[in-house]
Amino acid sequence: MKSRSLFISAKRKPFPVRQKFVNFVLFQVGWFACIFGGASGHVLASVLFSLALVAIAVWQTPFKKNALVLFVKIWLYGLLGDTLLLQLGFLQFNSPVPFAFLSPIWMWTLWILFASTLNQSMAWLLGKPLLGALLGGIFGPLSYIAGVELGAASWGNKSQAIVLIGFIWTIGMPIFLFWARQVSKTAAYKEKNSPQ
């Protein structure tokens, strides 16, 4: 009974403020690492470093298996969105590893890094899909603009790229938040109904 009560209290407040802050900082560090890797060609080192940060986020969460499923879903969404930008000629990525016809692996890692924030430092957005869509439509394009400015990619058609990126993130954020909320709900249900 004690273990169940501990889990329920954790479900209501899964991560303390300090841990959320650490998660936010690690995401920023990973973001810069991936962008640096894409710009400089040090892709392997940046990807491995950033995935280590993702591993820390997974280690901190009480619903590890569900979190990994969430990461895969968001990675696939990002892969499709970024590859569409590439194939339309709106955006060209530097260090196109491992396949030139897909978005690069360092972008895949960025999407996974982002996914690791949804139930931690960005958990305050859960249940707020309209706000998420608004913020995604603003900060999604700004993130790509910053990446281009730092040399990780170049514009094919800047205005069209920004419009499409804004659309991808405006549509994507409510979906991501729904998926993230289901992770904690599913984990809580399984724990509640597991044998004591």
N, C-alpha and C positions, 0 to 999 in steps of 0.2 A: 504493500500500500504506500509505503514511504517513497519508493522509486517512482510510482505513478504520480504522486503529488508533486514530486520534484520535476517530472517531465511536463506536467500541466503548467506549472508556474514558469517553466522555461519556454513553453509554447506561447504564453502570453507576452513574454519579454525575452525572446530567444537570445539576444546578444546585448550585453551592457554597452553603455555609450563608449567606453574606452575601446572595446573590441570593434565597434562600428567605425570608430575613428581610424583605428589601425587598418581595417579593411579598406577604407577610403584612401589612405596614404599608400598602401600597397598597390592599389589599382593605379594610382597616378604614377608610381615608380614603374610598374609594369608597362603602362602606356608609353612612357618615355623610352623604356628599353626597347619595345617593339618598333617604335618609330625610328629610333637610332639604328636598330638592326636593319630596317628596311632602307634607310638612307645611306648607311655606310657599307652595307653588304655583309655585316656580321650577323647573319640571320640565325644561325644555329645557336650561338651563345645567347642572343636576346630571347629566342623562343624557349630555350631550356630554363633560363633565369625566370622568365615570366610564368612558365608552367609550374616552377617551384613555388611561386607566389600563389598560384591557383591551388596547389596542394595544401598550402597553409590554410586557405579559406575552406577547403573541403574538410580538413582536419578539425576546424573549429565548429563546423555545423553538426547538429545532432541528427540530421537526416541526410547522410552521405550518399546513399544509393539514389535517392530521389533527386538530390542536387546534381549528380552526374547526368541523369536523364535530362534535367533542365539545361545543363551545359550543352549537351549534344543537340537539343532542339534549337537553341539560340545560335549555336555554331552553324547549323545547316541553313538557318534563315540568313545569317550574315554571309555565308558562302554564296548563296544564290543572289543576294542583293549586290554584293561587290562584284561578282562575276558578270552580272548584268551591266553594271557600270563600265566594266572593262570591255565587254563585247560590243557595247554600243559606241565605244570610242570616247566616252565622256571623261574617263579617268585612266591614267596609265600608272601602274605600280612599279616602283623600283624593286630590284631584287626579287624577280618573279619566280620564286621557288615554291613548290617543286614542279609546277606545270605552268607554262606561259599562258595557257588558255583559261586558267582559273585564277581567282584572287590568290595572293601569296600566303604562305603558311604563317607569316608574322601577323597578317590580318586575321587569320583564323584564331590565333592566340589572343588577339585583342577582343574578339567577340566572346571568347570563353572567360577572359578576365572580367569583362563587363557583366557577364552572367553571374559571376561570383559575388557581385555587389548587391544583387536584387533582394536577397533575403537577409542582408547584413546592413551595409551603410545606406542602401537605398530602400530599405524596408518601409520607410515612412510613406512611400508612394503606393504601397500595396492597397488595393481597394479604391484607387483614385485614377481610373483609366483616362479620363479627359485631361487631367493635369499632366499625366504621363505622356499623352499624345502631344500636348502643347510643348512640354519641355524637350521631348524627343525631336520634334520638328525644328526646334531652335538649336539645341546643343549638338544634335547629330551632325548637321552640316558644319557647325563651328569646329567640331573635332577633326573633320576631314580637311577643312581649310588650314587648321594648325599643322596637320600632318604634311600637307603639301608645302607649306611655308618652311617646314623643317627638312624638306628634301626627300621625304619618303615616297612621294608620288608626284605626278604632274597632271595638269588639266588637259583634256582633249577639247571639251567644250564646257567651260566653267559654269556658265549660267544654267545650262541644262543639267549638268551634274549636280549642282546645288539643289535644284528643284527636285530631282529624282531622289537624292539622298534625304531631303526633307520628307518626301513622301514615304520612303522606306521606313524612316524612323517614326513618323507620325502614325503609320499603320502598325509598326512593329511594337512600339512601347506598350500599348494596352494588351497586346497578345503576350508579351514577355511578363507583364505584371500578373496576368491571369495564370500563366504557367507557374510563376514563382509562388503565388498564393496557394495553388493546388499542391505544391511540394510540401509546404508546412502542414496543410490540412490533412493530406494523405498520411504523412508521417505521424501526426498526432492521433489519427484514427487507428492506425495499425498498433501504435503503442498502447492506446487505451484498451484495445480489444485483445492484446496479447496475453497469454497465460502468465499468471503471477507466480 
